[in-house]
């Protein structure tokens, strides 16, 4: 569950490695419901990829899309209003 939060955390925040791991663990525990659903979704993606070989070509993208939609609100809770505004401006420039 923690691995789902480490790399998105690194992309958003700047901390030392020990703080990144600690904060990722705390986020995973505080958002246990979403973390559990993400792990179940990963397991389903792996199982389907084993039985439907074609699916292995698109399954990582589909899983990451759902993971992004699930994790985005979690990180927004921990961002300051200034950081949220910067994020929204950056996303508008890419649209």
RATA-V696011 format. One record per pair of residues at least 24 apart in sequence whose ideal C-beta (glycine too) atoms are under 10 Angstrom apart, sorted by sequence separation. I is the first residue (numbers start at 1). GAP is how many residues later the second one is. D is the distance in whole Angstrom. If there is no record, write none. Layout:
BEGIN
i-><I:I>
gap-><GAP:GAP>
d-><D:D>
END
This chain:
BEGIN
i-><1:2:4:42:2:3:38:41:42:1:2:5:41:1:2:4:1:38:5:37:38:41:1:4:5:37:1:4:38:1:2:5:34:37:38:1:4:1:3:4:35:3:34:35:1:4:34:1:4:3:31:34:35:31:34:1:31:31:27:30:31:28:31:27:30:27:30:27:27:26:23:8:12:8:5:9:13:4:8:12:8:11:12:13:4:5:8:9:12:13:4:8:12:5:9:4:5:13:12:12>
gap-><24:24:24:24:25:25:25:25:25:26:26:26:26:27:27:27:28:28:29:29:29:29:30:30:30:30:31:31:32:33:33:33:33:33:33:34:34:35:35:35:35:36:36:36:37:37:37:38:38:39:39:39:39:40:40:41:42:43:44:44:44:46:46:47:47:48:48:50:51:52:55:59:59:60:62:62:62:63:63:63:64:64:64:65:66:66:66:66:66:66:67:67:67:69:69:70:70:70:71:75>
d-><9:10:7:10:8:9:9:6:8:10:5:8:7:4:9:10:8:8:10:9:6:8:9:9:8:10:8:7:6:9:8:9:10:7:8:4:5:7:10:7:9:9:5:9:7:10:7:6:8:9:9:8:9:8:6:10:9:5:9:8:10:9:9:6:9:8:9:9:7:10:8:8:10:8:10:9:9:6:6:6:9:9:10:8:9:7:9:8:9:8:7:7:7:8:9:10:9:9:8:8>
END
